[in-house]
């Protein structure tokens, strides 16, 4: 390639440089090639530096280009192409390029390869895919910019629907292009599909979707097919009063039906919505149906996909969402809609054959060579590190300790995003639903307003970032929230949520001792990625009230206890996810003032001053002696000290390799000499009689190093046998 092969660099009348648009040879390009092109776009978005290094050996640097239409900031190369961000910095991921010596502009990374090699676009695409699959390119396989599909309704990313970074379809010189926009339930733009024809007059389509980095909110508007679960077309038209969703073959048909019947009362009112799925009806089995839960879904009969397996899988995708699934266009039943259950019950009536593998497939079974069920389910942290998607979490305490205030604070922080709750912190904003079963509306409103003021927000409760159901203020007659009437009314709301807080187990489950049905109901939603935080009470012994099944089946059980100085002790009775390694047991301070309610973590007690050293070390020795034979909760009761203070001291005598990074950071600092003194004192204490040990404790209590215990008996002071 030499400069003489191309015309001189053109200059406009006002002196601006005008690029020549490169038009590659796109003969023979098909929809399968577009699907392969998605792979190239993704690879370039994930490994931009590697791809540029492969295509451009001379290096590149930023330079002023002077193209207002395409953006002034570019990656310029003296003897190679320059990549020009068009209107947004993220367009580098789309691959707009400019070859400086020849004044030629191209729209994507594949056309650059075609320009370099002089080959057809289709052949350049194949070469790139082969190069990306090579060991030389992949190296260690690490991504430079990890991307994550971003269509959640809480998403704050905003992109102009008419803005295009990748103009690939313009290579086909077709004036009959049409675009169809995807929006979420709140009307936020989340993607589009462009329909056009190739040079053989075949129909093609290319999707443009919004992505973002996992570590932040920087958006990328890329020509990529959406990830599963697939978004639904016309989702923004679904309203509270919508009763029926009618799925047709594609977006143009849905739009045509909507326009043709635009004056129909049921279309005007939103009772009926025509919809489609990316890639056609066949992808409905992997679509996200949660936004249309609780409604009637009618699927157009398409003979190309109408088979037993498709209906079976589609019915499974609707499971738990209270969706009535129907199919239409059965002439022999006089135009009436036929339910999916009826078709599966009598497949021969509809000229279908039930495959043996469907009938014999065991739920949850994976044969050798098959992937485990839901092995790739993504886990998303909501409140770091304690609550993540798809988990069941229990929070229990005595009455009046502050469970509801803590839970409402969690609801606010998770709904708002990036806010602290004591030692924990929420991530990006999530959809939260709070279900209360015992407090009057005015009382709960006062709590929420106080929490909002504590977070420096206004105290207008209508502006809270979470949904709320007050069963105290409803007239629905039910024993538990598992009752059929309650489920029918509220399950669609729960299905459209990411974190559900239930306050509390007793009022919502009628204080039933058998907890298994309640957990089975929670698990059905947890499998779909919904997290739960359930509030509960303690029994007279200070343990979780009721069935032990709660402890066996919950992913995390958090216990709250109020100390004599009104600090709140936080401990983990069940921890299946290693939460305590990241956030060890600690104490919280609940603060009430005219300016609001706040939760702050207690700072660990500082080491004593030199003149207090001896009695302080005696105190540590006493704690260490008790901990050898008693659970730390008993030691807390005996000493009256916060759990975090005890843990930070006891951890000082454990090997460093047994401690998590968080524990190492908060461990009490003791010199080797001080540790030796404590260990020697502990051995001496173990040899004392009960009377001598009682006097020792009285001395510590008198000096203020141990607070008076509520229960005093020799059986609690002398080390005993563990249960």
N, C-alpha and C positions, 0 to 999 in steps of 0.2 A: 504494500500500500504506500503510494507516494502522493505528495501534495498535488502534483501535476494531473492526477487522475480526476480531480474535482474542480469545479469553477471557483473563481476567487471569492474570498469571504465577502458577502454582500453587506452594504451599508445603507441604512434608510436615509431619507431626506433630512431628518433632524440629527444625523450623525450617529445613531445607535447601531450596534452590530445586530444583524438579523441572521439567525441560524438557518441552515437548510435541514429540513426534516427527513430523516432517513426512512425509506420505505422498504422493508425487507421483502423477500419473496415468500409469500405465505400460501403458495399452492399446496393442496393436499392436506391442509390443516383441519383436524377434526375435533370433536368434543373430547375424545380420549386424550388428544394432545393437550387440550386445555387442562384436563385433570392432572396430567404429568407436569404441566407448567406450574400448578399449585405447589408441587414439591420443590421446584427450583426457587420460587419466591420465598417459601418458608426457609429453605437452606440459606438463602442470601440474607434474610432477616436475622437468622440465628448466628451466622458466621460471616458478617460483612467484611471483616479484615482478611479472612482467609480467601474469600472469593475474589476480592480486589487484588490481593497478592498473586493469585493464580492468573488473573486476566491482565494485570498491569505490572510489568516487571520493572518499570522505570520509577515507580513511586509517585506520590502525589502530595500536594499541599493546598491549603485554602487560598483562594485568590478572588479578586473582584472581576466579575464577568460582564456586568452592565446589561443584563437581560431582564428588564422589569417584568416581562410576561412570565419568565421562568424562575425568577428569583436572582438576586444579585450575588449571593454567597455560593461559591462552588468549590469543589475539590479539583484544582487545576493541575494538569500535567503538560510539560513542554512537548513531550513526544508520545502522549497517550491521551485517553479520554478523561474528561472531567465530569464528576457526578454533581448534578445541580439540584438542590432542594427546591421544589416548586411549591411555594407558599407556606410550607411547614418544614421544620427541621427533620421530621421523621421520614421525609420522602426518599432519603437515601436508601431506605429499606425497599422502596419500589423499584429503584434502579434507573431513574432518569440520568442520561449521560450526555456529555458534549465533547466531541473530538476537536480540540483546539486548532491543530494545523489545517484541518479541512473545513472548519466551521459547520460541522454536521451534528445534529441533535437527534437522539433516540430516546424511546420511552421506557425501555425495560432492559434487564440484564441479558436476556436471550438475544435481543436485537444487537446488543454490543458484540456478542459472540459471533453472530451472523455477519456483522460489519467487518470484524477482524479477519474472519476466515473466507468471506465471500460465498458462504453457503446459504441454502434455504433456511428459513426460520425453523422449520420442523427438524432439519438435520442438526442445526446448532443446539436445539433443545436436547436431542438425544446425546450429543457430545457432553453437554453440561451435566446431565444426569449421570452419565458414566464416570465423569471426573469426580462428582460429589461422592459417588459410592466407592471410590478408590481408597486404599489404605493411606496413600500419601496425603490425601486431602483430610480425611477424618482425624488422623492422629489419635489424641486421647479421647476424642468424642465430646469434649466439653463445649457447652454453648457460651457464646460471648454475650448475647442478649437473650435471656430466656423470656419467651412470650407466653401469655396466657389468654385464652378466649375471654372476652369481656362483654357479655350481654346481660349480666344480672341487672335486675331492676333498680338496685341501689347504686348502680354505676354512675359516677360523676363525670365521666368522659363525655365531651360534647364535640361533634364534628359536623360541619356543614354537609348535608346530604348531596348537594350539587358539586362538591369539591372532589376532584379526581387527581390522584397522584400518578396512577398508572393508566395510560391511554392505549392499551394494547389493541382494543377492538377497532381503533381508528385505522389500523393497518389494512382493514378489509374494504375501505372505500364504500361502505354501505350506509345509505341514508335512512334505512328503515330500522334503525336501532331504537329500542325502547327500554326504559329503566323502570324497575319496580322496587320501591323502598320498604325496608323492614323497620318497624318500630317496636319498642317494648310496651308493656301495659300502661306506662305513664306517658307515652308519646315521644320517648327519647329515641332518636335515630340510632340504629345498631347495625345496619348493613343494607346492601342493595344487590340486585342482580340485573345485569344488562343482557338483553336478548338481541342477537344479530345473525346474519347469514354469512357463510364462507363463500368462496368463489365457485363452489359447486351448488350453491343455493340450499345448502343444508343448514338447519337451525342449530345455532350454538348459543351458549350462555356462559357468562363468567360472573362470579360473585366477588363483591368487595365488602370486607368486614372489618370491624374495629377490634384491635388487639391492644394489650398493654403489657408492660414488664411486670413480672411477679413481685419485684422489689419496689415498685412505685406506680405512679399514675400516668407516666408518659405514654400517650396513645400513639398507635400506628394504624393508618387506614390502608389496608393492604388487599391486593387481589388474591384472597384466600377463601376457600370453601369453609363455612362455619363448622365448628366442632360439635360433637354430640354432648348433651341432648340438643337436637336441632330447634332453632327458633321457629315461630309460626308466623305466617304472613297475615296481615290485617289484625294482629294481636291488639293494636291500639284501639280497635273498634269494639272490643269486648268490654261491655259495661256490666254493672251490677244486675241490670234487668235482662241481660242476654240469656236466652234459654237454649238456643241451638247453634252449633258450629257445623257448617257444611263444608267438607273438604273435597276439593276438585283437583284436576290433574296438575295444574300449574298456576303461577301468579297471574298471567294474562287472563286465564279463564275466570279466576276469582275476581279480578278487577272488572272484567266485562259483565259478569253477573251482578256485581254491586252497582255498576252504573246503569245497566238495563232496568234494574228494579229499584232504582234510587228513590222513586216516588211511592213505592209500596210501603204501607204503614209499618210492617214488621221490620223493614230495612231502616226506615227513618227512626223508629224507636230503638233500634239496636237489638231487637229480640233475636234476629237471625244475622249471622255473620258468615260470609263466604271466605274460606281460608285455603292455604296451600302449604306445602312443606318443601324446604330446599331440596332439589333433586327429584321431586315428584312424590307420588303417593307411597312408593315403595319404602321411603325413609320415615314414614309415620311411626314405624315400630321403634324408632330411636328418637322420636320427637319429645320435646318438653311439654307435657300436658298439664302441668300444675297451674298455669294461668287460666285454664278453662275447666278446672275441677268443678264437679257438682252440676255439670250441664249435659245436655244431649248432644252427642257427636254423630253426625251422619257422614259416611264415606261413600263417595261415588264409586260405583262398581267399574273397575277397569280389568278387562279380561287378561291383560298381560301380567298382572300381579295377583289376581284373585285366586287364591289357593288356600288350602287348609292351614299351612304353616304361617302364612301372612296373617290370617285372621286370628290364629292362636297367639302369635307374638304380639299383635296389636292389642288384644284383650288383656294380655299380661302387662303391657305398658300403661293401661288404664287402671290397673289394680290399685285399690286403696284411695282412688280419687273421686268416687261416687259419680262416675261417668257412665251414661247409658250409651252403648256403642251399637250403631245401626248401619246397615248397608242399603243402598237404593238400586233402582233400575232392574227390578225383577219383574219382567212382564207377566210371567205366569202366576204371580200373586197379585195381579191387578194394580200394580204401582205402589203397593204398600211397602213401607220400610220393614226390613227383616233384621232381627237382633243377631249379634255375633254368636250369642249362646245357642240360638235356634239353629244356626248354620252348622256349628260344631257338633251339636247333638244329633243332627241328621244330615251329614255331609253328602250322602248319596242322593238326596232330594235335590241338591244343587249341583250335581255332576262333579262332586269333589271326592277325593280319596284321602282318608286320614293316613298319613305315613306312619309306619310302625314305630319309628324312632321318637315321634312326638308322643304317642300313647304310652311308650315304655320309659320315657325319660324321667328319671327320679329328680325331684326338687333338690337343688343344692349339690347334685352329684357331678363330679368331674372325672372322666375316664383318664387313663394313661395317655399322655400326649395332648390333653385338653387343658385349657387355662382354668384356674380356680375361679369359682363364682365371684364376680365383682373384685377380682384381684387388683384391678387398676383404679379402684374408686379413690378419688382425690380427697385428701384430708385437709380442711381449711381451718386455720386458727381464728376464733372469734374473740376470745378474751385470753390473752397470752399470760401464763401457760395453761390455764385450767379448763377452758371450754373450747372444744373444736367441733367441727361438723360431724354429725352422725353419732354423737355420744349421749349417754344418759348420766346426768350428774345429780347428786343428792346434797342438799344443804339442810342440816338439822341443828336444833338448839332448843333450850328451854324457852318458855314463853317470855316475852318482853326483853329478849337479848338484842334483837335488832335484825332478825332475818328479813323481814319485809323491806326495811330501809336499805339493807345491803342488796337485795334482789332488784329493787327499783333502781338503785344506782347502777347496777350491772346492765339493766335494760336500757337506761339512758346512755351509758358509755358505749355499749355495743351498737345501739342504733345510731348514735352520733359519729362514732369512730375516732380512734386515736386519742383516747382519754384514759387517765388512771383511775383505778378502783383499789386504793391501798397499794399493795405490792404488785398488783396485776395491771394490765393495760390492754385496751381494746385495739383491734386492728382497723381495717377499712370498715365503713358503715355497713351494717347488716340489717336484714328485715327481722324485727323482733315483735313477738306477741306476748303480752302479759295477761294471764288469766287468773283473776282473783275470786275466791269463793267465800270470803267471810267479812270484808270490811265495807261499810257504807261508802257511797260515792264521794261525800264531802270529806271524809277522813282520808281516803286514798288520794284525793286531789290535793289536800294540804301537804301530804308527804311528797308528792311529785313536785309541787311548786317549790318546796323547801330544797329539794335536791337540785332542781334547775338553777335556783339562786346560788347554791353552793358551787356549781360549775360556771358561775358568772354568766348565766343565761337569763333571759327574761322569765318571769314566773307565770306566763300564760300557758296553762297546761295543754291547750289546744296545739301548741307548737312542739310538744314532746315528740321525739323521733321514734316512737314505737306505738303499735296498736294495743288496744286494751279491751278486755271483756270482763265485765263486772256481773258475776252470777248472783251476787247479793241483790242487785237492782233489776233482775229479770223475773218474769213470772213463769218461766219454764219449770214444770214439775219433773224432777228427776232425782234418782237416788245417787247415781254416780255419773261422771262424764262419759262412761262407757254405754249409757242407755241409748237406745236406737234414736229417739227423738233429738237428743242433744247432738249425737254424731251427725245426723242428717243435716242439721242446721249449721254446725260449726266446723266440720271436717274440711270443707273447701277453704276456709280461712286459715286453718293450720297448715294445709298443703302449700299455701302460698307464703310460707314463713321459713326463716332459717334458724331462729332460736325461739323456743317456746318456754316461758317461765310459768310454772304452775304453783300457785300460792293458795292453799297448801294441800298436801296429800289427804289429810283427814276430811276436810270439807268437800273436796272434789271427788273423793272415793268413798264417802259416807263412813269413814273410819273403819273400813273392812280390814280384817286381819289378813285375809288371803290377798297377797299382792301380785301373784303371777298373772292374772288376766290384765291388770293394769300395766305390767311390764311388757306383756305381749303386744299391747296396743302401742306403747312407746316404741318398741323395737320395729314395728311395721313402718313407722315414720323415720326412725333412725337409719334404716336401710336406704332411704331416699336422701340422706344427707342432713336431715333436720336434727338439731341438737335440743336437748331438754335440760332445764334446771328445775328440780322439784324441791319445794320447801316442806320440811317435816319437823316433828317434835321429838324430844327425848322422853324416856320413861323416868320413873322415880330414881333409878340408879344412874341417870345421866347418859344412858346409852340410847341408840336409835330405837324409837318406839315401834312395836309391832313385829311383823314377820322378818326373820333373818334373810329371807329371799332378797330383800332390798340391798343388803350388803353383798350378797353373792352375785347379783346381776348388774349392779350399777358400775359404771366405769370409774367414777370418782365420788367419794363421800366426804364432804367437808363438815367438820364439827366446829361450832362456835360456842365459846364459854366466856362469861363475863367475870372478870377479876374483881377483887374488892375495891380497886382504884378505878373501876369502870372501864378498864381497857378490855378489848375483845380478843380472846385467844383463838387463833385459827390453827386447826390441825387436820390432817388427812387420815381418816379411819380406813378408807379403801383408796388405793392409788394404782391403777393398772397401766398408766401411761407414763410413769416416771415424772409426775408433776413435782414431787417433793425435791427432786434433784435440781430443778430450776427455781422453785420458790419454796424453800423450807418452811416448816411451821413457824408462824410469826404472830405478832400482836398488832391490833389495829386500834385507833382512837376514833370514836364516833363523836363528832363535835356539833353541838346545836347552838345557833346564835340567830340574831335578827337577820343576818346576811345570808343564812341558809344552813344546810346540813352538809358536812364534809366527812370524808373518810381518809385518814392519813396513817401510814405505818409507824409503829413505835421504833425508835432507835435502840439498839442493844445497849444494856448498861455498860458504862465505861469501867475499866479496871480501877480498883481502889487506889487511894493515895497511899504514900509510903507508911504513914502512921496507922493505917487501917489494914496493913498487909497481913499480919498474922491472923486476926479474926476472919478476914475475907478468905484466906486459904483454908481455914478450918471449915468455913461454910462450903467451899468447893469440895472438900474431902467428904463432908456429910452428904452432899448431893451425889457424889460418885458412889459412895457406899450404898445409898438407897437404890440407885439406878441398876446396880448389879443384880438385884433380886426383885425389883418392882418395875412395872410399866411406867413410862414417863408421865402418864396422866396421874398416877398415884403420887409420884414425886411432886408434881405441881400442886396437888391438894395438900401435901404435907408441908411444903415449904412456903406456899403462897406466892411463889415467884412465877412470872410469865413463862410460857412454854418456850418462847424464842430465847430467853435469857438462859434457861436450863440447857437447851440444845447447843447454843453457841459455846457454853462452858464444857459440856460433856464431850463435844466433838474435838476439843483441844487434846483429849487423851486417846483419841483414835488414830490409827495409822493414816497418813495423808492419802494413800492410794484408795482408802475406803470412802473418802469424801468427794462429793460432787463439786464442780467449780463454784456453785453458789454457796455451798457450805464452807468451802475454803475461804471465800471472801468475807464471810461474817463470823468466822470462828474467833473465840476470845484469844487474845495474844498473851501467852505465858512463856516465861523463860524456862529453859531446861531445869534450872535450879528450883524454880517455883513448882514445876510439875513434880519433881522428886519429893519436895516437901509435902505436897498434896497426897501423893501416893503413900508415903510413909504414914501420914496422919490417918488416911483411910484404913490402912491395915491395923492401926492401933484401935480405931473405933470398932472394928469388927470383933475385937477381943473383949470389949466392954460388956458388962452385964446390962440388963434392961434398965435397972435403976440408974446406973452410971450414964447410960445413953440418954435417958430422960433428962438428967441434970445438964448434960452437954447441950441438948436441944434448948433447954430453958435459958442457958447462958447466951446462945446464939439469938434467941428470940428477944432477950432483954437488951442485947446490944443493937438490935434492929436489923440484923442480918437475915433473920427469918421472920416472916409475918405470922401472927397467931393463926393456927389452923382451926377450921370450923369444927373438926372432929378430932379429939385427942384421946388416944388409947395406946397402950403399950404394943398392941398387935400391929399398930400402924407405924410405930417408930422403929421397932427392931426388925431388921431384915428377915423376911420369911420366905417360904417356898412359893414359887410362882405357880399360878393356876395352870 
